[in-house]
Amino acid sequence: MYTRVDGLGELLSKGKVAVVRVDFNVPIKNGEILDDTRIRASLETINFLLQKGVSVVLVSHLGRPKKVDRDKTLRPVADRLAQLLGKEVLFSDLEEAREKVANFYPASVLLLENIRFYPGETKGDITHLLFSKESVGKILRKKG
């Protein structure tokens, strides 16, 4: 049901959604990002996709929490990424993400909450965590 590609080429077109694993494991203290080098390193890829009209769902972790830990939220990263991109970056947990993706405009950006908050992350099946068969069908029906 899912397609993994090595090259982007002709698969990129306006209205598509790309799920991209990024490394936003950046130092944060009291909600302030101390070094945004890893965020800046992702900009070329994100901008490339956005210029093609592709919406982007970004998946990352922060630290190694075993459960939800508000000190390990990626919210400050979403805010910094929005500044760097000069556009809105949506932010949500997995449950809210399904609805947000279903309502994407072309070239939207969504950063998921710290993926390490979810037990399935350690099994390596990020796509399944984000898109169950039922939600993929719902998204495709809405996109027409």
C-alpha positions as CSV (number, residue, x, y, z in Angstrom):
1,M,0.0,0.0,0.0
2,Y,2.9,2.4,0.7
3,T,5.6,3.2,-1.8
4,R,9.2,3.6,-0.8
5,V,11.4,5.4,-3.3
6,D,15.1,6.0,-3.6
7,G,14.8,8.9,-6.0
8,L,12.1,11.5,-5.9
9,G,11.8,12.4,-9.6
10,E,8.4,12.1,-11.2
11,L,6.7,10.9,-8.0
12,L,6.6,14.5,-6.8
13,S,3.6,16.5,-7.9
14,K,1.3,19.1,-6.4
15,G,-1.0,17.7,-3.9
16,K,1.1,14.7,-2.9
17,V,2.2,14.2,0.8
18,A,5.7,13.2,1.7
19,V,6.5,11.7,5.2
20,V,10.1,12.7,6.0
21,R,12.1,11.4,8.9
22,V,14.3,14.3,10.1
23,D,16.8,14.7,12.9
24,F,15.5,17.5,15.1
25,N,17.1,16.1,18.2
26,V,18.4,19.5,19.2
27,P,19.4,20.9,22.6
28,I,16.5,22.7,24.3
29,K,16.6,24.4,27.7
30,N,13.5,26.0,29.3
31,G,11.7,25.9,25.9
32,E,14.6,27.7,24.1
33,I,16.5,26.0,21.3
34,L,20.3,26.3,22.0
35,D,21.5,25.2,18.6
36,D,19.3,25.0,15.5
37,T,22.0,23.4,13.2
38,R,20.0,20.2,12.7
39,I,16.9,22.1,11.9
40,R,18.7,24.3,9.3
41,A,20.2,21.1,7.8
42,S,16.7,19.9,6.8
43,L,15.7,23.2,5.1
44,E,17.0,22.3,1.6
45,T,15.0,19.1,1.5
46,I,11.8,20.6,2.9
47,N,12.0,23.6,0.6
48,F,12.6,21.4,-2.4
49,L,9.4,19.5,-1.7
50,L,7.4,22.6,-1.0
51,Q,8.5,24.2,-4.3
52,K,7.0,21.2,-6.0
53,G,3.7,21.7,-4.2
54,V,4.2,18.6,-2.1
55,S,3.0,18.8,1.5
56,V,5.4,17.5,4.1
57,V,4.8,15.5,7.3
58,L,8.0,15.7,9.4
59,V,8.8,12.9,11.9
60,S,11.5,13.3,14.5
61,H,12.4,12.4,18.1
62,L,13.9,14.4,20.9
63,G,15.9,12.6,23.5
64,R,14.9,9.1,24.6
65,P,11.7,9.5,26.7
66,K,9.9,6.2,27.6
67,K,6.6,8.1,27.8
68,V,5.1,11.5,27.2
69,D,7.4,14.1,28.8
70,R,6.6,17.8,28.2
71,D,10.3,18.7,28.5
72,K,10.8,16.6,25.4
73,T,8.1,18.3,23.2
74,L,9.0,19.3,19.7
75,R,6.8,22.4,19.9
76,P,9.8,24.8,20.1
77,V,11.2,23.1,17.0
78,A,8.0,23.7,15.1
79,D,8.1,27.4,16.0
80,R,11.7,27.7,15.0
81,L,11.1,25.8,11.7
82,A,8.2,28.2,10.9
83,Q,10.6,31.2,11.4
84,L,13.2,29.6,9.1
85,L,10.7,28.6,6.4
86,G,8.8,31.8,6.6
87,K,5.5,29.9,6.7
88,E,3.1,28.2,9.1
89,V,4.2,24.9,10.4
90,L,1.4,22.8,11.8
91,F,2.1,20.8,14.9
92,S,0.2,17.8,16.3
93,D,0.2,14.4,17.9
94,L,-0.5,11.3,15.8
95,E,-4.3,11.3,16.5
96,E,-4.7,14.9,15.3
97,A,-2.3,14.4,12.4
98,R,-4.6,12.2,10.4
99,E,-7.3,15.0,10.3
100,K,-4.7,17.7,9.5
101,V,-3.3,15.7,6.6
102,A,-6.7,15.1,5.3
103,N,-7.2,18.9,5.1
104,F,-3.8,19.9,3.8
105,Y,-3.4,22.6,1.2
106,P,-0.6,22.0,-1.3
107,A,2.8,22.7,0.2
108,S,1.7,22.4,3.8
109,V,4.1,21.5,6.6
110,L,3.2,19.4,9.7
111,L,5.7,18.4,12.4
112,L,4.5,15.5,14.5
113,E,5.0,15.5,18.3
114,N,8.1,13.6,19.5
115,I,7.7,10.2,17.9
116,R,9.4,8.6,20.9
117,F,6.2,9.3,22.8
118,Y,4.6,6.4,20.9
119,P,5.5,2.7,21.6
120,G,5.3,1.7,17.9
121,E,8.2,4.0,17.1
122,T,10.7,1.5,18.4
123,K,9.3,-1.1,16.0
124,G,10.3,1.1,13.1
125,D,6.9,1.4,11.5
126,I,6.4,5.1,11.5
127,T,4.1,5.0,8.4
128,H,1.8,2.5,10.0
129,L,1.7,4.7,13.2
130,L,0.7,7.7,11.1
131,F,-1.5,6.1,8.5
132,S,-3.6,3.0,9.3
133,K,-5.4,1.5,6.3
134,E,-8.6,3.1,7.5
135,S,-7.2,6.6,7.7
136,V,-5.4,6.4,4.3
137,G,-8.7,5.5,2.7
138,K,-10.4,8.4,4.4
139,I,-7.6,10.8,3.3
140,L,-7.8,9.6,-0.3
141,R,-11.5,9.9,-0.4
142,K,-11.4,13.5,0.9
143,K,-8.6,14.4,-1.6
144,G,-10.8,13.0,-4.4
